[in-house]
Amino acid sequence: MYFDHTPQLSFMQIYVQREKVPGSIIIDGGSGYCKYGWSKYASPSGRCATFLEFGNIESPMYPRLRHFFSTIYSRMQVKPASQPIIVSIPICHSDDTESARASRRQLRETICSVLFDMNAPAVCAIDQAVLALYAARRTSGIVVNIGFHVTSVVPILRGKVMRDVGVEIVGQGARKVTVFLKELMQQRNVNFESLYTVRTIKEKLCYVAADYDAELRKEARASCEVAGEGCFTLSHERFKAPEILFQPQLGGMRAMGLHRAVALCMDHCAEAEVASDDGWFKTIVLAGGTSCLPGLPERLEKELHKIFPPPMSDGIKVIPPSYGVDSAWFGAKIVSNVSTFLEAWCITKKQFRQKFRRTAPFISSW
């Protein structure tokens, strides 16, 4: 229960169980950057590099995580022993092979080992995609997380990631969209300071076209200000850059389009027949910063309706990120407010030691 999945509840059960409970520390590991803060506050209090890229990436995982969590506790000015902690874990080692299961288990055990060695009273480690689903007030569906490097398409049934059904991984994410926008801007001799500038412009000006070919025939010019660098004006680059999510070949990439990956995942869910409700996988929840681009939910839904004939296409609904880039963090906030949070969702140091009988810190080179 503690390492493979979260309690299998409906969202109504989670909602009914909510009550005022002591605050917890939430750390959303992210794939681009980490969000952290108190569950009792309205939003994350800080951001930093994700633990997967924190410190010396060549060093073993245990000291990297120890350095990472120590930094977070220091920035929050809180002692590890003071509050339970929720850690969201990005989808990695997504296959359902023995090796992938061992790697996921190893990462979760290392996270718990580090935190308990730092005297955390209780730890709740949950997949980031599950938390994004909770933030959308759902416990079943498909989460499409456009991460920094890759996009993951994750089927989740009653709070459990269905890896045996199949998690699809698309080899492009937010960074590819940003880099492609940079290339398009360079073709027009638009000068900028850094890739961070381009990312800022992407967030302010880019959108996903409902019909790419039709959009090419329209006027799309718009401008935005970037602090310290002045005004930037884009035209068709605004929708050409994110179009590689659906047509990767435009950016010279050989990858599956986002709609194709989601359709493949839906096919696997339908064939698996793992639930009496054959429509649980027709709710698609978007997550990740790039998924906040205007027009993306509508375009993805449109493409899926084109792929599937009725009745398979009936009921397909794409939901935008409920809380933008912080959806997983807010999903953790919902979990932390459940009255059974400590008993049903967390593991204590004593339970962890009894389960794994470790007497020395868990060292991993994962």
C-alpha positions in Angstrom: 0.0 0.0 0.0 2.7 2.4 0.9 4.9 2.1 -2.2 2.8 0.8 -5.0 -0.4 2.9 -4.9 -2.6 5.2 -2.9 -5.9 4.3 -1.2 -8.4 3.4 -3.9 -11.2 5.9 -3.2 -13.7 7.9 -5.3 -13.2 11.6 -5.2 -16.5 11.9 -3.3 -15.0 9.7 -0.5 -11.9 12.0 -0.4 -14.2 15.0 -0.3 -16.3 13.7 2.5 -13.3 12.8 4.6 -11.8 16.3 4.3 -11.6 18.3 7.5 -9.3 20.6 9.3 -6.1 18.7 10.0 -2.6 19.9 11.0 -0.6 21.2 8.1 1.9 19.1 6.1 4.9 20.0 4.0 4.3 19.5 0.2 7.2 18.9 -2.2 6.1 18.5 -5.8 9.3 17.1 -7.4 8.3 18.1 -10.9 10.3 17.4 -14.1 11.3 20.9 -14.9 11.4 22.5 -11.4 10.2 21.7 -7.9 7.3 23.5 -6.0 7.3 23.4 -2.2 5.3 24.9 0.6 2.9 24.4 3.5 -0.4 22.6 2.8 -2.2 25.2 4.9 -1.2 28.0 2.6 -3.0 29.0 -0.6 -0.1 28.3 -3.0 3.5 27.0 -3.1 5.9 29.2 -1.2 9.0 28.5 -3.3 10.5 26.9 -6.4 13.9 25.3 -7.2 15.5 22.6 -9.4 13.8 19.2 -9.2 15.4 16.5 -7.1 16.1 14.5 -10.3 18.5 17.3 -11.4 19.6 18.7 -8.0 23.2 19.0 -7.1 25.9 16.7 -8.6 23.9 14.4 -10.9 26.8 12.0 -11.0 26.6 11.3 -7.2 24.5 8.5 -5.7 20.9 9.2 -5.2 20.9 9.1 -1.3 23.3 12.1 -0.9 21.6 14.0 -3.7 18.2 13.6 -2.0 19.7 14.4 1.4 21.1 17.7 0.0 17.8 18.4 -1.8 15.5 17.9 1.2 18.0 19.7 3.5 17.8 22.7 1.2 14.0 22.7 1.1 13.8 22.5 4.9 16.3 25.3 5.3 14.4 27.6 2.8 11.2 26.9 4.6 12.9 27.4 8.0 11.3 24.3 9.4 12.7 21.3 11.3 12.1 17.9 9.5 10.6 16.4 12.7 7.9 19.0 12.9 5.4 17.9 10.2 4.5 15.0 7.9 5.7 15.4 4.3 4.1 14.7 1.0 6.5 14.1 -2.0 5.2 13.9 -5.5 7.3 11.7 -7.8 7.5 12.3 -11.6 6.6 9.4 -13.8 9.9 7.6 -14.5 10.8 4.0 -15.4 7.3 3.8 -16.8 7.4 0.2 -18.1 5.8 -2.7 -16.2 8.9 -4.8 -16.3 10.6 -6.3 -13.3 13.6 -3.9 -13.8 11.3 -0.8 -14.0 9.3 -1.9 -10.9 12.6 -2.4 -9.0 13.8 1.1 -10.0 10.6 2.8 -8.9 10.6 0.9 -5.6 14.3 1.8 -5.1 13.5 5.5 -5.7 10.6 5.5 -3.2 12.6 3.6 -0.6 15.5 6.0 -0.9 13.2 9.0 -0.5 11.6 7.5 2.6 15.0 6.5 4.0 16.5 10.0 3.6 13.5 11.7 5.1 13.3 9.3 8.1 17.0 9.6 8.7 16.3 13.4 8.9 13.5 12.5 11.5 10.4 13.2 9.4 7.5 11.8 11.4 5.6 10.5 8.4 6.0 10.3 4.6 3.5 10.1 1.8 5.1 9.5 -1.6 2.6 9.7 -4.5 3.0 9.7 -8.3 2.7 13.2 -9.7 0.1 12.1 -12.3 -2.2 10.8 -9.6 -2.0 14.2 -7.8 -2.8 16.1 -11.0 -5.8 13.9 -11.4 -7.0 14.6 -7.8 -6.6 18.3 -8.5 -9.1 17.9 -11.3 -11.5 16.3 -8.8 -11.1 12.9 -10.4 -9.7 9.6 -9.2 -9.9 7.8 -12.6 -8.9 8.9 -16.1 -5.8 9.5 -18.2 -3.3 12.2 -17.2 -1.3 13.7 -20.0 1.7 15.3 -18.3 3.8 17.5 -20.6 7.1 17.4 -18.7 10.3 19.2 -19.3 12.0 16.5 -21.4 9.2 14.0 -22.2 5.4 13.8 -22.2 3.8 10.9 -20.3 0.3 9.5 -21.0 -0.8 7.8 -17.7 -3.9 5.7 -17.2 -5.1 5.8 -13.6 -8.0 3.8 -12.2 -9.3 4.7 -8.7 -6.0 6.4 -7.8 -3.7 3.6 -9.0 -1.4 4.0 -12.0 -2.3 1.2 -14.4 1.2 0.4 -15.7 0.1 -3.1 -16.6 -2.3 -1.5 -19.1 0.4 0.7 -20.4 2.0 4.2 -19.8 2.8 5.9 -23.1 6.0 8.1 -23.2 6.4 10.6 -26.0 10.0 11.7 -26.5 9.3 15.4 -26.5 8.2 17.9 -23.9 8.2 21.5 -22.9 11.9 22.0 -23.7 11.4 20.9 -27.4 8.6 23.4 -27.9 10.8 26.2 -26.4 13.8 25.2 -28.6 11.7 25.1 -31.7 10.3 28.5 -30.9 13.9 29.7 -30.5 14.7 28.3 -34.0 11.7 30.0 -35.5 12.7 33.3 -33.9 16.3 33.0 -35.2 15.0 32.5 -38.7 13.3 35.9 -38.4 16.5 37.4 -36.8 14.7 38.1 -33.6 17.4 38.7 -30.9 17.0 37.4 -27.3 19.3 36.9 -24.3 18.7 33.3 -23.4 16.4 30.2 -23.6 14.7 31.6 -20.5 13.6 34.6 -22.5 12.2 32.3 -25.2 10.3 30.3 -22.6 8.8 33.5 -21.2 7.7 34.6 -24.7 6.2 31.1 -25.2 4.2 31.4 -22.0 2.9 34.8 -22.9 2.3 34.5 -26.7 2.0 30.9 -27.9 -1.2 29.0 -28.4 -2.4 25.8 -30.1 -4.3 26.3 -33.4 -7.7 24.6 -33.7 -6.9 24.0 -37.4 -3.2 24.4 -38.2 -3.6 24.9 -42.0 -6.5 27.4 -41.6 -4.5 29.3 -39.0 -1.6 29.8 -41.4 -3.9 31.9 -43.6 -4.8 34.2 -40.7 -3.1 37.2 -39.1 -1.5 36.1 -35.8 0.7 39.0 -34.9 1.0 39.8 -31.2 3.5 41.4 -28.8 4.7 41.1 -25.2 7.1 42.6 -22.9 10.0 40.7 -21.2 11.4 42.4 -18.2 14.8 43.9 -18.9 14.8 43.0 -22.6 11.9 45.0 -24.1 9.1 44.2 -26.5 8.9 41.1 -28.7 6.6 40.6 -31.6 5.6 37.2 -33.1 3.3 36.1 -35.8 2.8 32.5 -37.0 5.6 31.4 -34.7 3.0 31.7 -31.9 1.2 28.5 -33.0 3.9 26.9 -35.1 6.1 26.1 -32.1 3.5 24.2 -30.1 2.2 22.5 -33.2 5.1 20.0 -32.9 3.2 18.4 -30.1 0.8 17.1 -32.8 3.2 17.2 -35.8 6.7 16.4 -34.5 8.1 16.2 -38.0 7.7 20.0 -38.3 10.6 20.3 -35.9 12.6 17.5 -37.5 11.7 14.9 -34.8 10.6 11.3 -35.2 8.1 10.9 -32.5 4.4 10.1 -32.0 2.0 13.0 -32.0 0.3 13.7 -28.7 -3.1 12.8 -30.0 -1.8 9.4 -31.3 -0.2 8.6 -28.0 -3.4 9.4 -26.1 -5.5 7.3 -28.5 -3.1 4.4 -28.1 -3.4 4.6 -24.4 -7.2 4.7 -24.7 -7.1 1.6 -26.9 -5.1 -0.3 -24.3 -7.5 0.7 -21.6 -10.5 -0.4 -23.6 -8.9 -3.8 -24.4 -7.8 -4.4 -20.8 -11.4 -4.3 -19.5 -10.2 -3.6 -16.0 -13.4 -1.9 -14.8 -17.1 -2.3 -15.2 -17.3 1.4 -16.3 -15.9 1.3 -19.8 -15.7 5.1 -19.9 -13.3 5.7 -17.1 -10.5 6.4 -19.5 -12.4 8.9 -21.6 -11.6 11.7 -19.1 -8.2 13.2 -20.1 -6.6 15.6 -17.6 -3.7 17.8 -18.8 -0.8 18.6 -16.5 2.5 20.5 -16.8 3.3 24.1 -17.7 3.1 23.7 -21.5 -0.3 22.1 -21.1 -1.6 25.5 -20.0 -1.2 26.9 -23.6 -4.5 28.2 -24.9 -6.3 26.0 -27.3 -4.5 22.7 -26.3 -7.5 21.0 -24.6 -9.9 21.8 -27.5 -7.4 20.7 -30.1 -6.6 17.4 -28.4 -10.3 16.7 -27.9 -11.0 17.5 -31.5 -8.2 15.2 -32.7 -9.4 12.3 -30.5 -12.9 12.6 -31.9 -11.5 12.4 -35.4 -9.5 9.2 -34.6 -12.3 7.3 -32.8 -15.7 6.6 -34.4 -18.9 6.6 -32.2 -19.6 5.1 -29.7 -15.9 5.1 -28.7 -15.6 8.9 -29.2 -18.8 9.6 -27.2 -18.0 11.1 -23.8 -14.3 12.0 -24.5 -13.5 15.1 -22.5 -10.1 16.9 -22.2 -9.8 18.9 -19.0 -7.2 21.7 -18.7 -4.9 21.9 -15.7 -7.1 22.9 -12.8 -4.3 24.9 -11.1 -2.0 25.6 -14.0 1.6 24.6 -13.4 0.9 23.9 -9.7 -1.8 21.2 -10.3 0.1 18.3 -8.6 0.9 20.5 -5.6 -2.8 21.3 -5.2 -3.6 17.6 -5.6 -1.3 17.0 -2.6 -3.0 19.7 -0.7 -6.3 17.9 -1.2 -4.8 14.7 0.1 -3.2 16.4 3.1 -6.7 17.6 4.2 -8.2 14.2 4.3 -9.0 13.2 7.9 -7.4 9.7 7.3 -4.3 11.2 5.8 -1.8 10.0 8.4 -3.3 6.6 8.9 -4.2 5.6 5.3 -1.8 7.6 3.1 1.4 7.9 5.1 4.1 5.5 6.3 5.9 6.2 9.6 9.6 5.5 10.4 8.7 2.5 12.5 6.6 1.0 9.8 9.3 1.7 7.2 12.0 0.0 9.3 9.8 -3.0 10.0 9.0 -3.4 6.4 12.5 -3.1 5.1 14.5 -3.8 8.3 17.2 -1.4 7.3 19.8 -0.4 9.9 22.0 1.8 7.7 21.1 4.6 5.2 19.9 3.2 1.9 22.5 4.1 -0.7 21.5 4.1 -4.3 23.2 5.1 -7.6 19.8 5.3 -9.3 
